[in-house]
């Protein structure tokens, strides 16, 4: 058998797959610089493919990839808590009767929660169709948020949010757009009304879920409300800023090094496989090996006939 030795590094996309698949514990490794957009696209696709969606619906790739691009830029800008690699996505292209909120642990590649989330009264009925950054519009605001601390208000324990997209959700804090629990976010409400209840613009979740949701996402994590509006996709700085660095803890550095700097793969023969090595004095040619196998088969056949 051949024994393969990787000199210095793997340097292949397969190596990236192995790294992501085994990175089950969070790390605080630094990021690594990249310049190739194809590498970034491949990286995002690979992260998505490694997320364990068992027990939940699978978020669409477009929603995840859009959210993740912004997450990376927010992370690189120092806007997020480096010790909590959590990405939450509310896909408002989906019906409010669907589990359209995903809370994803990027360090462990796990979906922590997949649940209902309400949109604003002014945004629509079953589907959210209109969005605003204006006070008293009672509409949801799309874009990227960074979570803050909690407070106790009329909805119980709630989580403050800072809107990070200028002109789209930048007034969220002043509008008191927060994550809170609500009785109208429940299967029974859907059964009676054919849709989820609606908030005054807040991404409200169920009373049963609010405690876990807040514990998972509080303290400087990224929440993204996804709606693929052309104007927003073209105008969000977090989506259009060049991604300068990727988290080192998710990848193998050599994937992003120039091909000339990658070490080649070298093969050596194990000590017990020198008969396969053409440079060894113990090498056996394929022809000689075939003859030996034929003679061995003949001898075995003779033995079976003589000593049945």
ABEGO torsion letter per residue (X at the ends): XBBBBBBGBAGBAAAAAAAAAABABBBABBBBBBABAAAAAAAAAAAAAABBABGBBBBBAAAAAAAAAAAAAAAAAGABBAABBBBBBBBAABBAABBABBBBBAAAGBBABBBBBBBBAAAEBABBABBBABBGAGBBBBEBBBBBBBBBBAAEBBBBBBBABBGAAAAAAAAGBBBBBBAABBAAAAAAAGBBBBBAGBBBBBAAAAAAAAAAABGGBBBBBBBBBAAAAAABAAAABBBABBBAAABBAAAABBAAABBBBBBBBBAAAAAABAABAABBBAAAAAAAAAAAAAAAAAAAAABX
